Amino acid sequence: MSPSKAVLKERIIKQILTACAFSSLLFLFLIFAFILVEGLPLFYKVGVKNIVFGMKWAPTKGLFGIFPMIVSSFLVTFGALFIGAPLGLGCAIYLAEYAGRQQKLFLKPALELLAGIPSVVYGFLGVIYIVPFIRQFIGGSGFSLLATSIVLGIMILPTIISISYDALTSVPRSYREGALAMGSTQWQSTSRVVIPAAKSGILASCILGMGRAVGETMAVIMVAGNALKIPTDMLDPLRTLTSNIALELSYASGDHRMGLFSTGVVLLSIIMVLNYLANFVIRRTVIK
Amino acid sequence: MMLDCALKTEKLNLYYGAFHGLKDVDFCVYRNAITALIGPSGCGKSTLLRCFNRMNDLIDDVKVTGSIFVNDRPIDSIDIIELRKNIGMVFQRPNPFPFSVQDNLLYGLRVHGIPKRQHAEIVERCLKSVDLWDDLKDKRHTSAMNLSEEMKQRLCIARLLTVEPQIILLDEPCSALDPIATLRIEELMIELKKDYTILIVTHNMQQAARVSDHTGFMLLGDLIEFGDTSKIFTAPSDNRTDGYITGRFG
């Protein structure tokens, strides 16, 4: 007996949905293939060492050193973490442990909105308020590691808050009750039991926040100053890996263009390591 | 010897929103004895137990009227931290923290600022009083999450003993345990009775009959009958108690 019409339809729908699911894998593969094909040849030609540890970026003269940008990317990332992690964690703890229904009702949508604001708007506000503020009250041109860290610190808040909030709320209620029933204060229960129990999720939120900070481009270009050197001071301008690609791609050609793809290869590797770390941290808890 | 009440309620009423959870309950937990609360699910026995360490405060929309006395002091006049330190609680599911055995036992000592030099001695004494010392003395730095359910529950009891409560509330402490482990925890309760006042909520009538000195039977928020365990189980004065203990309902 041949299958009925309903069964056939069911099969087709399943096939279509499977195709949709695997298309994301295909896109990922294409992106990798594309960047590697364009970016790897230069590594052979100039040498990995001269690119990754090269100090000078002058693509028209055959110098493709992106070490200052790698350092800068990490500096702004840690700067962002320094600002975003305590603030985000504090917010997540408030939401998970202290906030009543009322406060959650307006805080959670506000956070979603914060996550949805386009990065150019963050950059814009950075240029209009943060950069002049730094120039006037702290020093330098204002376009600086400090300004970038502040802007990125705010931008990674939603990531840190939502993931550490999930980690905190998945701590069983019985731990809190156990702690409170022994005469702990709310803060003792939170700081000595709930946070330690959620620590890997919190760590993962910070790593994913770092991933977001490393990858951010638009806002960084607008406030970083984009100078090609390793910043030695919080007030020095800097250029990150992402900015380098975005700033020069429109006019680059030949080896210069390939150099930008090589920058992309390095960037992709950093993001992959961060994602792997976050997954590793999360999985380890699940197994435990 | 006059029996005196370590815990007492007078005309205690509790509402969850519109739901009337406890109705005019007059109840007493005698000192250095085991008092059991029995009754079908949802009768309010856990709610009543949780009134004594104010764990119901954690739930929104709870309203309490009437009086509760702890050692003859009104409960509202006692600092909540002191109250909960003095009245320990054991939960239905063993809830050790996801730390080492040692850190579980040190939790209360750290929270209440008990000097470090006393820690070792207290840990040893409390582990001994729940019969875990021989099993765990060399495994104190392993995770408490890897213990058997029974050992976890014993550890939780040891953990609350570290802060030296006078009264212990047990909320169906054996419902996650097998029958052998249940019997051993019951033996432990009888052992602890010498030094502590115990209130146990249980859905297991045999357990109440085996361990308790006094029993209260609750139904739909009412304390139907309260008296000596032997009397409740052999000659209950209320039909409903008789019906419940002989298994006609519940």
Interface residues (C-beta under 8 A of the other chain):
Chain A: G100 R101 P172 S174 Y175 E177 G178 A179 L180 A181 M182 G183 S184 T185 Q188 R192 V193 P196 A197 K288
Chain B: N53 M55 L58 D60 I80 I81 E82 L83 R84 K85 G88 M89 F91 R93 N95 P96 F97 P98 F99 Y107 G108 R110 V111 H112 M145 C156 R159 L160 V163
